[in-house]
């Protein structure tokens, strides 16, 4: 037989075929994944609760001087109205002092009587600095009525003043001014013509305890080369402001002298109790 017979077809190479199909499969899967991400984007997953703290804004409340009555608190007797006759019932007496103050024993004598001393400074006297006038006189202008009593002996001088205002509202406003002035005037002097004046130095006032708004402070009265320690308090009762000063006249150690006056809270309580009695007597 003439001619040549062609060799048999070897067919596709096995290794090359497997590699081609593998890459084709990867490409198809990649296209499918990209299509799924575009069609359905991933939503964020919250795995922990939010830890951001909530902020509460608190509006600061205005501060008031110590002893200033709160307008939202009804004080028994706050609307009491005294006149020059009933105002006298606000004064403590000798028996009260002997019962409460060690230095008052065995007795005290009245040294300033009712109606003897007018309101205000002596003629020609001034207060330095001038803005501290109310700390010495309780009010800046002559009140409708004023009276003062003073009891004492060789160891004690106790003076009490009652300033009567037109009505309880006027008294509350005057007391507010008084407390502010006392707070701003830790030291002031009374300048007297041709006389050695006097200087008062006071510790910060603290709010007194009791029914009626009040303040109490430790004071030192310096005059004629000597220092006299004591306590002073102010009390708001209806249409009046009651002021009291207890001075220890015993020479020597300051703390020992103050001890002869007793506790200042007890002195303030004595004046508070008398004020309550006076309010009840109004009927």
C-alpha positions as CSV (number, residue, x, y, z in Angstrom):
1,X,0.0,0.0,0.0
2,X,1.3,3.4,-1.0
3,X,1.3,6.7,1.1
4,X,1.9,7.3,4.9
5,X,-0.5,6.9,7.7
6,X,-0.8,10.0,10.0
7,X,0.2,9.4,13.7
8,X,-2.6,9.1,16.2
9,X,-4.0,12.3,17.9
10,X,-2.5,12.5,21.4
11,X,-5.6,14.5,22.8
12,X,-5.4,17.5,25.3
13,X,-2.6,17.7,27.8
14,X,-4.1,16.7,31.1
15,X,-2.1,19.2,33.3
16,X,-2.9,22.3,31.1
17,X,-6.7,21.5,31.1
18,X,-7.0,21.3,35.0
19,X,-5.2,24.7,35.4
20,X,-7.5,26.5,32.9
21,X,-10.7,25.3,34.6
22,X,-9.4,26.3,38.1
23,X,-8.8,29.9,37.1
24,X,-12.2,30.0,35.3
25,X,-13.9,28.8,38.5
26,X,-12.1,31.4,40.7
27,X,-13.1,34.2,38.3
28,X,-16.7,33.2,38.3
29,X,-16.8,33.1,42.1
30,X,-15.2,36.5,42.4
31,X,-17.7,38.0,40.1
32,X,-20.5,36.5,42.1
33,X,-19.2,37.8,45.4
34,X,-18.7,41.4,44.0
35,X,-22.3,41.3,42.7
36,X,-23.6,40.2,46.1
37,X,-21.8,43.0,47.9
38,X,-23.1,45.6,45.6
39,X,-26.7,44.3,45.7
40,X,-26.7,43.8,49.5
41,X,-24.2,45.9,51.4
42,X,-23.2,44.8,54.9
43,X,-25.2,46.5,57.7
44,X,-23.1,47.6,60.8
45,X,-23.4,45.2,63.7
46,X,-23.6,46.7,67.2
47,X,-21.8,44.3,69.5
48,X,-21.6,46.6,72.7
49,X,-24.1,49.1,74.1
50,X,-23.2,52.8,73.8
51,X,-21.0,53.9,76.7
52,X,-21.4,57.6,76.1
53,X,-22.6,59.2,79.4
54,X,-25.7,61.4,79.3
55,X,-25.1,65.0,80.4
56,X,-27.4,66.7,82.8
57,X,-27.1,70.5,82.9
58,X,-27.8,71.9,86.3
59,X,-28.6,75.6,86.5
60,X,-26.7,77.1,89.4
61,X,-28.9,78.6,92.1
62,X,-28.2,82.1,93.4
63,X,-26.5,82.2,96.8
64,X,-27.9,84.2,99.7
65,X,-26.1,85.7,102.6
66,X,-26.4,83.6,105.8
67,X,-29.5,84.2,107.8
68,X,-31.4,85.5,104.9
69,X,-35.0,84.2,105.0
70,X,-36.0,82.0,102.1
71,X,-39.1,83.4,100.3
72,X,-40.5,79.8,99.9
73,X,-40.4,79.0,103.6
74,X,-43.1,80.3,105.8
75,X,-41.7,81.3,109.2
76,X,-44.1,81.3,112.1
77,X,-44.5,85.0,113.2
78,X,-43.0,86.2,109.9
79,X,-46.0,88.5,109.4
80,X,-46.2,89.7,113.1
81,X,-46.6,93.4,113.4
82,X,-45.3,95.2,116.5
83,X,-45.8,98.8,117.6
84,X,-43.8,100.9,120.2
85,X,-45.8,99.3,123.0
86,X,-45.6,95.6,122.0
87,X,-42.1,96.1,120.7
88,X,-40.9,96.3,124.4
89,X,-41.9,92.6,124.8
90,X,-39.0,91.6,122.6
91,X,-36.4,92.6,125.3
92,X,-35.0,89.9,127.7
93,X,-34.8,90.8,131.4
94,X,-32.3,90.5,134.2
95,X,-33.7,87.1,135.2
96,X,-33.1,85.7,131.7
97,X,-29.5,86.9,131.8
98,X,-28.7,85.5,135.2
99,X,-30.2,82.2,134.1
100,X,-28.2,82.0,130.9
101,X,-24.9,83.9,131.3
102,X,-22.3,82.9,133.9
103,X,-20.9,86.4,134.1
104,X,-24.4,87.8,135.0
105,X,-24.4,86.1,138.4
106,X,-25.2,86.9,141.0
107,X,-27.0,89.9,139.5
108,X,-27.0,92.6,136.9
109,X,-28.1,96.2,137.0
110,X,-29.9,98.2,134.2
111,X,-27.4,100.7,132.8
112,X,-29.4,102.1,129.8
113,X,-33.1,102.4,130.3
114,X,-36.0,102.5,127.8
115,X,-36.1,105.7,125.8
116,X,-32.7,106.9,127.1
117,X,-30.7,106.4,123.9
118,X,-31.8,107.6,120.4
119,X,-31.2,105.7,117.2
120,X,-28.0,106.4,115.3
121,X,-24.5,107.7,115.9
122,X,-23.7,110.6,118.3
123,X,-23.5,114.0,116.7
124,X,-20.3,114.4,114.7
125,X,-19.5,110.7,114.7
126,X,-18.9,108.8,111.5
127,X,-18.2,105.2,110.5
128,X,-15.1,104.3,108.5
129,X,-15.4,103.0,105.9
130,X,-18.8,104.7,105.3
131,X,-20.3,101.7,103.5
132,X,-20.2,99.8,106.9
133,X,-22.7,102.3,108.6
134,X,-25.5,99.7,108.6
135,X,-23.3,97.2,110.5
136,X,-23.2,99.7,113.4
137,X,-26.8,101.2,113.1
138,X,-28.8,98.2,111.7
139,X,-30.6,100.5,109.2
140,X,-29.3,103.5,107.2
141,X,-32.1,106.0,108.0
142,X,-34.1,106.7,111.2
143,X,-36.7,103.9,111.7
144,X,-40.3,104.6,112.7
145,X,-39.4,103.5,116.3
146,X,-36.2,102.4,118.1
147,X,-35.4,101.5,121.7
148,X,-32.4,100.0,123.5
149,X,-31.7,98.5,127.0
150,X,-28.4,97.6,128.6
151,X,-27.7,95.4,131.6
152,X,-24.4,94.8,133.2
153,X,-22.0,94.4,136.1
154,X,-18.2,94.4,136.5
155,X,-17.9,91.3,134.3
156,X,-20.7,91.7,131.7
157,X,-22.2,94.3,129.4
158,X,-25.4,93.1,127.6
159,X,-27.1,95.5,125.2
160,X,-30.2,94.8,123.2
161,X,-31.8,97.0,120.5
162,X,-35.1,96.8,118.7
163,X,-35.6,98.5,115.4
164,X,-39.2,98.7,114.2
165,X,-39.9,99.0,110.5
166,X,-43.1,100.0,108.6
167,X,-44.1,96.4,107.9
168,X,-42.7,92.9,107.7
169,X,-41.7,93.3,104.0
170,X,-39.7,96.4,104.9
171,X,-38.1,94.5,107.8
172,X,-37.1,91.6,105.5
173,X,-35.5,93.9,103.0
174,X,-33.6,95.8,105.8
175,X,-32.4,92.5,107.3
176,X,-31.2,91.3,103.9
177,X,-29.2,94.6,103.6
178,X,-27.9,94.2,107.2
179,X,-26.7,90.7,106.6
180,X,-24.9,91.6,103.4
181,X,-23.2,94.6,105.1
182,X,-22.1,92.6,108.1
183,X,-20.6,90.0,105.7
184,X,-18.7,92.7,103.8
185,X,-17.5,94.6,106.9
186,X,-15.3,92.4,109.1
187,X,-13.7,95.5,110.6
188,X,-15.0,99.1,110.9
189,X,-14.4,102.1,113.2
190,X,-16.4,104.8,114.8
191,X,-14.6,108.1,114.5
192,X,-15.6,110.6,117.3
193,X,-14.4,114.2,117.4
194,X,-11.8,114.9,120.1
195,X,-12.4,111.4,121.6
196,X,-10.5,108.1,121.1
197,X,-12.7,106.2,118.8
198,X,-13.6,102.6,118.8
199,X,-13.0,99.7,116.3
200,X,-15.0,96.5,115.9
201,X,-13.4,93.4,114.4
202,X,-15.6,90.5,113.7
203,X,-15.3,86.9,112.8
204,X,-17.5,85.7,109.9
205,X,-21.2,85.5,110.8
206,X,-22.8,82.2,111.1
207,X,-26.5,81.4,110.7
208,X,-28.3,81.1,114.1
209,X,-30.5,78.2,115.0
210,X,-34.1,78.8,115.8
211,X,-37.5,79.8,114.5
212,X,-36.6,83.3,113.2
213,X,-33.8,84.1,110.7
214,X,-30.7,85.2,112.6
215,X,-26.9,85.5,112.5
216,X,-24.3,85.4,115.2
217,X,-20.6,86.4,115.2
218,X,-17.7,86.7,117.5
219,X,-16.6,90.3,117.9
220,X,-13.8,92.4,119.5
221,X,-14.4,96.0,120.6
222,X,-11.1,97.9,120.8
223,X,-11.1,101.3,122.5
224,X,-9.0,103.3,124.9
225,X,-6.1,100.8,124.4
226,X,-8.1,97.7,125.5
227,X,-9.7,94.9,123.6
228,X,-13.1,93.6,124.8
229,X,-14.3,90.2,123.3
230,X,-17.9,89.3,122.9
231,X,-20.7,88.1,120.7
232,X,-23.2,89.9,118.6
233,X,-26.4,88.7,117.0
234,X,-29.2,90.0,114.7
235,X,-32.7,88.5,114.6
236,X,-35.6,89.2,112.2
237,X,-39.1,89.1,113.8
238,X,-42.1,90.3,111.9
239,X,-41.6,94.0,111.3
240,X,-38.7,94.3,113.7
241,X,-34.9,93.6,113.8
242,X,-33.6,92.7,117.2
243,X,-29.8,93.2,117.8
244,X,-27.9,92.0,120.9
245,X,-24.3,92.3,122.0
246,X,-22.7,90.5,125.0
247,X,-19.3,91.7,126.0
248,X,-16.9,90.0,128.6
249,X,-15.3,92.7,130.7
250,X,-13.1,90.3,132.6
251,X,-9.4,91.1,132.0
252,X,-7.0,88.3,131.0
253,X,-7.1,85.4,128.6
254,X,-9.5,86.0,125.7
255,X,-10.9,82.5,125.6
256,X,-11.4,82.5,129.4
257,X,-13.2,85.8,129.1
258,X,-15.5,84.5,126.3
259,X,-16.3,81.5,128.5
260,X,-17.9,83.8,131.1
261,X,-20.5,84.6,128.5
262,X,-21.5,81.0,127.8
263,X,-22.1,79.5,124.4
264,X,-23.1,82.0,121.7
265,X,-25.8,79.5,120.4
266,X,-27.3,79.6,123.9
267,X,-27.3,83.4,123.9
268,X,-29.0,83.4,120.5
269,X,-31.5,80.9,121.7
270,X,-32.4,83.1,124.7
271,X,-33.2,86.0,122.4
272,X,-35.1,83.6,120.1
273,X,-37.3,82.3,122.9
274,X,-38.1,85.8,124.0
275,X,-39.1,86.7,120.5
276,X,-41.4,83.7,120.3
277,X,-43.0,84.7,123.6
278,X,-43.5,88.2,122.2
279,X,-45.2,86.9,119.0
280,X,-47.5,84.7,121.0
281,X,-48.5,87.7,123.2
282,X,-49.8,89.5,120.1
283,X,-52.7,87.1,120.0
